[in-house]
Amino acid sequence: MLEIRPTCEHCNKLLPFDSEEAMICTFECTFCQDCVESVLQDVCPNCGGGFEKRPIRPKSLLEKYPISTKVVHKPVDIKAHLKRLKE
């Protein structure tokens, strides 16, 4: 079951359960579409994998399967990330 994390790990932008901008990697690291495309170059800084659009959990399931309230805010060291991409 996906956690549906509430914010972008890099910029801390709010990404509600029904956000069309939320992107996740295979480990459910969560970033906004802007950060994935313009900062991370479609590569997760944590695992090195790619991203997919996060599915939207239907409102009717939120009570039974609540979304996460845990904020993971770990701004990416952009220089280090870009260096790893070049290696």
CNS distance restraints for C-alpha pairs under 8 A (distance, minus, plus):
assign (resid   2 and name CA) (resid  28 and name CA) 7.49 0.50 0.50
assign (resid   3 and name CA) (resid  28 and name CA) 7.87 0.50 0.50
assign (resid   3 and name CA) (resid  67 and name CA) 5.75 0.50 0.50
assign (resid   3 and name CA) (resid  68 and name CA) 5.28 0.50 0.50
assign (resid   4 and name CA) (resid  17 and name CA) 6.24 0.50 0.50
assign (resid   4 and name CA) (resid  54 and name CA) 7.99 0.50 0.50
assign (resid   4 and name CA) (resid  67 and name CA) 5.26 0.50 0.50
assign (resid   4 and name CA) (resid  68 and name CA) 5.75 0.50 0.50
assign (resid   5 and name CA) (resid  15 and name CA) 7.54 0.50 0.50
assign (resid   5 and name CA) (resid  17 and name CA) 7.93 0.50 0.50
assign (resid   5 and name CA) (resid  30 and name CA) 6.70 0.50 0.50
assign (resid   5 and name CA) (resid  67 and name CA) 6.85 0.50 0.50
assign (resid   5 and name CA) (resid  68 and name CA) 5.20 0.50 0.50
assign (resid   5 and name CA) (resid  69 and name CA) 6.71 0.50 0.50
assign (resid   5 and name CA) (resid  70 and name CA) 6.68 0.50 0.50
assign (resid   5 and name CA) (resid  71 and name CA) 6.89 0.50 0.50
assign (resid   5 and name CA) (resid  72 and name CA) 7.94 0.50 0.50
assign (resid   6 and name CA) (resid  14 and name CA) 5.98 0.50 0.50
assign (resid   6 and name CA) (resid  15 and name CA) 5.08 0.50 0.50
assign (resid   6 and name CA) (resid  16 and name CA) 5.61 0.50 0.50
assign (resid   6 and name CA) (resid  17 and name CA) 7.19 0.50 0.50
assign (resid   6 and name CA) (resid  67 and name CA) 7.87 0.50 0.50
assign (resid   6 and name CA) (resid  68 and name CA) 6.62 0.50 0.50
assign (resid   6 and name CA) (resid  69 and name CA) 6.22 0.50 0.50
assign (resid   6 and name CA) (resid  70 and name CA) 7.16 0.50 0.50
assign (resid   6 and name CA) (resid  71 and name CA) 6.33 0.50 0.50
assign (resid   7 and name CA) (resid  12 and name CA) 5.19 0.50 0.50
assign (resid   7 and name CA) (resid  13 and name CA) 5.32 0.50 0.50
assign (resid   7 and name CA) (resid  14 and name CA) 4.51 0.50 0.50
assign (resid   7 and name CA) (resid  15 and name CA) 4.88 0.50 0.50
assign (resid   7 and name CA) (resid  16 and name CA) 7.56 0.50 0.50
assign (resid   7 and name CA) (resid  30 and name CA) 7.15 0.50 0.50
assign (resid   7 and name CA) (resid  31 and name CA) 7.21 0.50 0.50
assign (resid   7 and name CA) (resid  32 and name CA) 7.85 0.50 0.50
assign (resid   7 and name CA) (resid  71 and name CA) 6.23 0.50 0.50
assign (resid   7 and name CA) (resid  72 and name CA) 7.22 0.50 0.50
assign (resid   7 and name CA) (resid  73 and name CA) 7.72 0.50 0.50
assign (resid   8 and name CA) (resid  12 and name CA) 4.56 0.50 0.50
assign (resid   8 and name CA) (resid  13 and name CA) 5.20 0.50 0.50
assign (resid   8 and name CA) (resid  14 and name CA) 6.68 0.50 0.50
assign (resid   8 and name CA) (resid  15 and name CA) 6.76 0.50 0.50
assign (resid   8 and name CA) (resid  22 and name CA) 7.70 0.50 0.50
assign (resid   8 and name CA) (resid  30 and name CA) 5.61 0.50 0.50
assign (resid   8 and name CA) (resid  31 and name CA) 4.13 0.50 0.50
assign (resid   8 and name CA) (resid  32 and name CA) 5.31 0.50 0.50
assign (resid   8 and name CA) (resid  72 and name CA) 7.66 0.50 0.50
assign (resid   8 and name CA) (resid  73 and name CA) 7.08 0.50 0.50
assign (resid   9 and name CA) (resid  29 and name CA) 7.43 0.50 0.50
assign (resid   9 and name CA) (resid  30 and name CA) 6.00 0.50 0.50
assign (resid   9 and name CA) (resid  31 and name CA) 5.55 0.50 0.50
assign (resid   9 and name CA) (resid  71 and name CA) 7.84 0.50 0.50
assign (resid   9 and name CA) (resid  72 and name CA) 5.43 0.50 0.50
assign (resid   9 and name CA) (resid  73 and name CA) 4.42 0.50 0.50
assign (resid   9 and name CA) (resid  74 and name CA) 5.39 0.50 0.50
assign (resid   9 and name CA) (resid  75 and name CA) 6.33 0.50 0.50
assign (resid  10 and name CA) (resid  31 and name CA) 6.64 0.50 0.50
assign (resid  10 and name CA) (resid  35 and name CA) 7.17 0.50 0.50
assign (resid  10 and name CA) (resid  73 and name CA) 6.15 0.50 0.50
assign (resid  10 and name CA) (resid  74 and name CA) 5.73 0.50 0.50
assign (resid  10 and name CA) (resid  75 and name CA) 4.08 0.50 0.50
assign (resid  10 and name CA) (resid  76 and name CA) 5.77 0.50 0.50
assign (resid  11 and name CA) (resid  35 and name CA) 7.52 0.50 0.50
assign (resid  11 and name CA) (resid  73 and name CA) 7.52 0.50 0.50
assign (resid  11 and name CA) (resid  75 and name CA) 6.49 0.50 0.50
assign (resid  12 and name CA) (resid  73 and name CA) 5.98 0.50 0.50
assign (resid  13 and name CA) (resid  32 and name CA) 7.14 0.50 0.50
assign (resid  15 and name CA) (resid  19 and name CA) 5.50 0.50 0.50
assign (resid  15 and name CA) (resid  21 and name CA) 7.18 0.50 0.50
assign (resid  15 and name CA) (resid  22 and name CA) 6.09 0.50 0.50
assign (resid  15 and name CA) (resid  32 and name CA) 7.29 0.50 0.50
assign (resid  17 and name CA) (resid  56 and name CA) 6.06 0.50 0.50
assign (resid  17 and name CA) (resid  57 and name CA) 6.36 0.50 0.50
assign (resid  17 and name CA) (resid  67 and name CA) 7.04 0.50 0.50
assign (resid  18 and name CA) (resid  56 and name CA) 5.13 0.50 0.50
assign (resid  18 and name CA) (resid  57 and name CA) 6.87 0.50 0.50
assign (resid  18 and name CA) (resid  58 and name CA) 7.99 0.50 0.50
assign (resid  19 and name CA) (resid  56 and name CA) 7.19 0.50 0.50
assign (resid  20 and name CA) (resid  53 and name CA) 7.67 0.50 0.50
assign (resid  20 and name CA) (resid  54 and name CA) 7.86 0.50 0.50
assign (resid  20 and name CA) (resid  56 and name CA) 7.94 0.50 0.50
assign (resid  21 and name CA) (resid  32 and name CA) 5.44 0.50 0.50
assign (resid  21 and name CA) (resid  33 and name CA) 5.06 0.50 0.50
assign (resid  21 and name CA) (resid  34 and name CA) 7.89 0.50 0.50
assign (resid  21 and name CA) (resid  53 and name CA) 7.44 0.50 0.50
assign (resid  22 and name CA) (resid  30 and name CA) 6.75 0.50 0.50
assign (resid  22 and name CA) (resid  31 and name CA) 6.02 0.50 0.50
assign (resid  22 and name CA) (resid  32 and name CA) 4.86 0.50 0.50
assign (resid  22 and name CA) (resid  33 and name CA) 6.07 0.50 0.50
assign (resid  22 and name CA) (resid  53 and name CA) 6.10 0.50 0.50
assign (resid  22 and name CA) (resid  54 and name CA) 5.48 0.50 0.50
assign (resid  23 and name CA) (resid  30 and name CA) 5.74 0.50 0.50
assign (resid  23 and name CA) (resid  31 and name CA) 5.35 0.50 0.50
assign (resid  23 and name CA) (resid  32 and name CA) 5.82 0.50 0.50
assign (resid  23 and name CA) (resid  33 and name CA) 6.03 0.50 0.50
assign (resid  23 and name CA) (resid  36 and name CA) 7.48 0.50 0.50
assign (resid  23 and name CA) (resid  51 and name CA) 5.97 0.50 0.50
assign (resid  23 and name CA) (resid  52 and name CA) 5.46 0.50 0.50
assign (resid  23 and name CA) (resid  53 and name CA) 4.51 0.50 0.50
assign (resid  23 and name CA) (resid  54 and name CA) 5.07 0.50 0.50
assign (resid  24 and name CA) (resid  28 and name CA) 4.96 0.50 0.50
assign (resid  24 and name CA) (resid  29 and name CA) 5.36 0.50 0.50
assign (resid  24 and name CA) (resid  30 and name CA) 4.69 0.50 0.50
assign (resid  24 and name CA) (resid  31 and name CA) 6.46 0.50 0.50
assign (resid  24 and name CA) (resid  51 and name CA) 5.25 0.50 0.50
assign (resid  24 and name CA) (resid  52 and name CA) 5.54 0.50 0.50
assign (resid  24 and name CA) (resid  53 and name CA) 6.35 0.50 0.50
assign (resid  24 and name CA) (resid  54 and name CA) 5.68 0.50 0.50
assign (resid  25 and name CA) (resid  29 and name CA) 5.48 0.50 0.50
assign (resid  25 and name CA) (resid  30 and name CA) 7.06 0.50 0.50
assign (resid  25 and name CA) (resid  44 and name CA) 6.65 0.50 0.50
assign (resid  25 and name CA) (resid  49 and name CA) 6.41 0.50 0.50
assign (resid  25 and name CA) (resid  50 and name CA) 5.83 0.50 0.50
assign (resid  25 and name CA) (resid  51 and name CA) 4.56 0.50 0.50
assign (resid  25 and name CA) (resid  52 and name CA) 6.38 0.50 0.50
assign (resid  26 and name CA) (resid  49 and name CA) 7.15 0.50 0.50
assign (resid  26 and name CA) (resid  50 and name CA) 7.73 0.50 0.50
assign (resid  26 and name CA) (resid  51 and name CA) 7.50 0.50 0.50
assign (resid  27 and name CA) (resid  47 and name CA) 7.81 0.50 0.50
assign (resid  29 and name CA) (resid  44 and name CA) 7.63 0.50 0.50
assign (resid  29 and name CA) (resid  46 and name CA) 7.67 0.50 0.50
assign (resid  31 and name CA) (resid  35 and name CA) 6.45 0.50 0.50
assign (resid  31 and name CA) (resid  36 and name CA) 6.38 0.50 0.50
assign (resid  32 and name CA) (resid  36 and name CA) 6.32 0.50 0.50
assign (resid  33 and name CA) (resid  37 and name CA) 6.11 0.50 0.50
assign (resid  34 and name CA) (resid  38 and name CA) 5.80 0.50 0.50
assign (resid  34 and name CA) (resid  39 and name CA) 7.55 0.50 0.50
assign (resid  35 and name CA) (resid  39 and name CA) 4.90 0.50 0.50
assign (resid  35 and name CA) (resid  40 and name CA) 6.09 0.50 0.50
assign (resid  36 and name CA) (resid  40 and name CA) 4.85 0.50 0.50
assign (resid  36 and name CA) (resid  41 and name CA) 5.91 0.50 0.50
assign (resid  36 and name CA) (resid  42 and name CA) 5.15 0.50 0.50
assign (resid  36 and name CA) (resid  43 and name CA) 7.30 0.50 0.50
assign (resid  36 and name CA) (resid  44 and name CA) 7.93 0.50 0.50
assign (resid  36 and name CA) (resid  51 and name CA) 7.75 0.50 0.50
assign (resid  37 and name CA) (resid  41 and name CA) 5.07 0.50 0.50
assign (resid  37 and name CA) (resid  42 and name CA) 5.65 0.50 0.50
assign (resid  39 and name CA) (resid  78 and name CA) 7.18 0.50 0.50
assign (resid  40 and name CA) (resid  44 and name CA) 6.76 0.50 0.50
assign (resid  40 and name CA) (resid  45 and name CA) 7.10 0.50 0.50
assign (resid  40 and name CA) (resid  78 and name CA) 7.77 0.50 0.50
assign (resid  40 and name CA) (resid  81 and name CA) 7.46 0.50 0.50
assign (resid  40 and name CA) (resid  82 and name CA) 7.84 0.50 0.50
assign (resid  42 and name CA) (resid  50 and name CA) 5.79 0.50 0.50
assign (resid  42 and name CA) (resid  51 and name CA) 6.24 0.50 0.50
assign (resid  43 and name CA) (resid  48 and name CA) 5.59 0.50 0.50
assign (resid  43 and name CA) (resid  49 and name CA) 5.61 0.50 0.50
assign (resid  43 and name CA) (resid  50 and name CA) 5.00 0.50 0.50
assign (resid  43 and name CA) (resid  51 and name CA) 6.97 0.50 0.50
assign (resid  44 and name CA) (resid  48 and name CA) 4.82 0.50 0.50
assign (resid  44 and name CA) (resid  49 and name CA) 5.31 0.50 0.50
assign (resid  44 and name CA) (resid  50 and name CA) 5.98 0.50 0.50
assign (resid  44 and name CA) (resid  51 and name CA) 7.05 0.50 0.50
assign (resid  45 and name CA) (resid  76 and name CA) 7.11 0.50 0.50
assign (resid  45 and name CA) (resid  81 and name CA) 6.23 0.50 0.50
assign (resid  57 and name CA) (resid  61 and name CA) 6.88 0.50 0.50
assign (resid  57 and name CA) (resid  62 and name CA) 7.18 0.50 0.50
assign (resid  58 and name CA) (resid  62 and name CA) 6.89 0.50 0.50
assign (resid  61 and name CA) (resid  65 and name CA) 5.69 0.50 0.50
assign (resid  61 and name CA) (resid  66 and name CA) 7.59 0.50 0.50
assign (resid  62 and name CA) (resid  66 and name CA) 4.71 0.50 0.50
assign (resid  62 and name CA) (resid  67 and name CA) 6.82 0.50 0.50
assign (resid  76 and name CA) (resid  81 and name CA) 7.30 0.50 0.50
assign (resid  77 and name CA) (resid  81 and name CA) 6.15 0.50 0.50
assign (resid  78 and name CA) (resid  82 and name CA) 6.08 0.50 0.50
assign (resid  79 and name CA) (resid  83 and name CA) 6.14 0.50 0.50
assign (resid  80 and name CA) (resid  84 and name CA) 6.26 0.50 0.50
assign (resid  81 and name CA) (resid  85 and name CA) 6.38 0.50 0.50
assign (resid  82 and name CA) (resid  86 and name CA) 6.50 0.50 0.50
assign (resid  83 and name CA) (resid  87 and name CA) 6.60 0.50 0.50
